[in-house]
Amino acid sequence: MNPVARANSHQLVRLDSRAILSAVLPFQARISCDSGCIWVTQDNDLNDYILRAGEDIVLTRAGHVVITALGGSSILRVKTRPANQTNPKRIQKREVQK
């Protein structure tokens, strides 16, 4: 089971510079940037979001989210609320190619 997608989960994630976090998150999951700068994009959302330290967003729909560390390394938190989810996918990190 995806540790980020569990009900009432709160996970701290460190992304190295240009690393990518890919996860399926539930409706109203909160993504907070504790340090650095992250780029958040979500399936079926025309907007992308740039978060700096101290900023956060609450997802308006359940689905696939991609978070990228911009510049140096970043620390982010993902907090989920209880949700009925089946077969959540595992988080995958990978480096961005130049």
C-alpha positions as a Markdown table, in Angstrom:
| # | Residue | x | y | z |
|---|---|---|---|---|
| 1 | Met | 0.0 | 0.0 | 0.0 |
| 2 | Asn | 1.2 | 3.5 | -0.8 |
| 3 | Pro | 2.2 | 5.1 | 2.5 |
| 4 | Val | 1.2 | 8.5 | 1.3 |
| 5 | Ala | -2.3 | 7.4 | 0.3 |
| 6 | Arg | -3.3 | 5.7 | 3.5 |
| 7 | Ala | -6.2 | 7.3 | 5.5 |
| 8 | Asn | -5.1 | 9.9 | 8.0 |
| 9 | Ser | -1.5 | 9.6 | 6.7 |
| 10 | His | 1.1 | 12.3 | 7.3 |
| 11 | Gln | 4.4 | 11.8 | 5.5 |
| 12 | Leu | 7.5 | 13.9 | 5.3 |
| 13 | Val | 9.4 | 13.5 | 2.0 |
| 14 | Arg | 12.9 | 14.8 | 1.0 |
| 15 | Leu | 13.4 | 15.3 | -2.7 |
| 16 | Asp | 16.9 | 15.9 | -4.0 |
| 17 | Ser | 17.4 | 18.6 | -6.6 |
| 18 | Arg | 15.3 | 17.8 | -9.7 |
| 19 | Ala | 14.0 | 14.6 | -8.2 |
| 20 | Ile | 10.3 | 13.6 | -9.0 |
| 21 | Leu | 7.7 | 12.2 | -6.7 |
| 22 | Ser | 4.8 | 10.4 | -8.5 |
| 23 | Ala | 1.8 | 9.3 | -6.4 |
| 24 | Val | -2.0 | 8.7 | -6.6 |
| 25 | Leu | -3.5 | 10.9 | -3.8 |
| 26 | Pro | -7.1 | 11.2 | -2.5 |
| 27 | Phe | -9.4 | 14.2 | -2.7 |
| 28 | Gln | -8.4 | 16.9 | -0.3 |
| 29 | Ala | -4.8 | 15.6 | 0.3 |
| 30 | Arg | -2.7 | 18.6 | 1.5 |
| 31 | Ile | 0.8 | 19.1 | 0.0 |
| 32 | Ser | 3.0 | 21.5 | 2.0 |
| 33 | Cys | 6.5 | 22.7 | 1.2 |
| 34 | Asp | 8.6 | 22.9 | 4.3 |
| 35 | Ser | 11.8 | 23.9 | 2.6 |
| 36 | Gly | 13.0 | 24.6 | -1.0 |
| 37 | Cys | 10.7 | 25.0 | -3.9 |
| 38 | Ile | 8.4 | 22.4 | -5.5 |
| 39 | Trp | 6.4 | 22.2 | -8.7 |
| 40 | Val | 3.0 | 20.3 | -8.3 |
| 41 | Thr | 1.0 | 19.1 | -11.3 |
| 42 | Gln | -2.2 | 16.9 | -11.2 |
| 43 | Asp | -4.0 | 14.9 | -13.9 |
| 44 | Asn | -7.0 | 16.8 | -15.3 |
| 45 | Asp | -6.0 | 20.1 | -13.7 |
| 46 | Leu | -5.1 | 22.8 | -16.2 |
| 47 | Asn | -3.0 | 24.6 | -13.5 |
| 48 | Asp | 0.4 | 23.8 | -12.2 |
| 49 | Tyr | 1.5 | 25.0 | -8.8 |
| 50 | Ile | 4.8 | 26.3 | -7.6 |
| 51 | Leu | 5.1 | 26.1 | -3.8 |
| 52 | Arg | 7.9 | 27.8 | -1.8 |
| 53 | Ala | 8.7 | 27.1 | 1.9 |
| 54 | Gly | 5.7 | 27.7 | 4.1 |
| 55 | Glu | 3.1 | 27.3 | 1.2 |
| 56 | Asp | 0.6 | 24.5 | 0.7 |
| 57 | Ile | -2.2 | 23.4 | -1.5 |
| 58 | Val | -5.2 | 21.1 | -1.0 |
| 59 | Leu | -6.1 | 18.9 | -3.9 |
| 60 | Thr | -9.4 | 19.5 | -5.5 |
| 61 | Arg | -9.7 | 15.9 | -6.9 |
| 62 | Ala | -8.3 | 12.5 | -6.3 |
| 63 | Gly | -5.8 | 11.2 | -8.8 |
| 64 | His | -2.2 | 11.1 | -10.1 |
| 65 | Val | 0.1 | 13.9 | -8.8 |
| 66 | Val | 3.6 | 14.7 | -9.9 |
| 67 | Ile | 5.9 | 16.8 | -7.6 |
| 68 | Thr | 9.3 | 18.0 | -8.7 |
| 69 | Ala | 12.0 | 19.7 | -6.6 |
| 70 | Leu | 13.0 | 22.9 | -8.3 |
| 71 | Gly | 16.5 | 24.3 | -7.7 |
| 72 | Gly | 18.1 | 22.6 | -4.7 |
| 73 | Ser | 16.7 | 19.8 | -2.5 |
| 74 | Ser | 13.2 | 20.3 | -1.0 |
| 75 | Ile | 11.3 | 18.9 | 1.9 |
| 76 | Leu | 7.5 | 18.5 | 1.6 |
| 77 | Arg | 4.7 | 17.0 | 3.6 |
| 78 | Val | 1.7 | 15.1 | 2.3 |
| 79 | Lys | -1.3 | 14.7 | 4.6 |
| 80 | Thr | -4.3 | 12.7 | 3.5 |
| 81 | Arg | -7.8 | 12.5 | 5.1 |
| 82 | Pro | -9.8 | 9.3 | 5.3 |
| 83 | Ala | -10.9 | 8.3 | 1.8 |
| 84 | Asn | -12.3 | 5.2 | 0.1 |
| 85 | Gln | -9.5 | 4.2 | -2.2 |
| 86 | Thr | -8.8 | 0.9 | -3.9 |
| 87 | Asn | -5.4 | -0.2 | -5.2 |
| 88 | Pro | -3.4 | 3.0 | -4.5 |
| 89 | Lys | -0.1 | 3.0 | -6.5 |
| 90 | Arg | 3.3 | 3.1 | -4.9 |
| 91 | Ile | 5.4 | 6.3 | -4.9 |
| 92 | Gln | 8.1 | 6.5 | -7.5 |
| 93 | Lys | 11.1 | 8.8 | -7.4 |
| 94 | Arg | 13.3 | 9.5 | -10.3 |
| 95 | Glu | 15.8 | 12.1 | -11.5 |
| 96 | Val | 14.9 | 14.6 | -14.2 |
| 97 | Gln | 17.0 | 14.2 | -17.3 |
| 98 | Lys | 18.9 | 17.3 | -18.6 |
